[in-house]
Amino acid sequence: MIVALSGTPGTGKTSVSALLQKEGYEVVSLNEIAIKKGFIEGIDKKRNSKILDIYRLNEYIRNKYAAEDLVFIQGHAAHFLNVAEKIVLLRCHPKKLKKRLEKKGWNKEKIKENVEAEILDVILCETAERYPEKSIFEIDTSNKTIESVAESIIEIIKSNFEPTKKYNIGKIDWSEEILKDF
């Protein structure tokens, strides 16, 4: 089973992936595959970021990982893969997300863009357009340790990815933050 682990940059994907790997789960970085295999369509000069060839990434991941019992494909664009069977979205309150991105040394414009994307549920909306609600799990990482986020994901795994109210989409709402100055 291929599971996409996605979310706005700064929500904890990379950190939680390291813990999942320590627990014995296979986790693959979407960006690392894209760079290693040359699945880059170009560069977004405004954002100073690579434009991923999602079609080629999807085909590669399907061919390489479809037979696996469980593999996580981690990256903020992982929800674009149509080969994933389940999606785990990490979310973070905009104020905390801003602090996390500042700590990474990101510039103000890039921080603002990502905080706004989190407030507006951009990744959730993109995911909900592609996948049935029962396949999407949403975890608020704002006030959780990376260990407890990993435990939440393991809880989802152990429940065989059965939908649960605890991780249903739509419970996280940052819309009141839209009028605040970030």
ABEGO torsion letter per residue (X at the ends): XBBBBBEBBGAGAAAAAAAAAAAGBBBBBAAAAAAAAGBBAEBBAAAGBBBBBAAAAAAAAAAAAAABABBBBBEAAAAABAABABBBBBBBBAAAAAAAAAAAGBBAAAAAAAAAAAAAGAAAAAAAAABBAAABBBBBAAABBAAAAAAAAAAAAAAGGBBBAAABBGABBAAAAAABBX
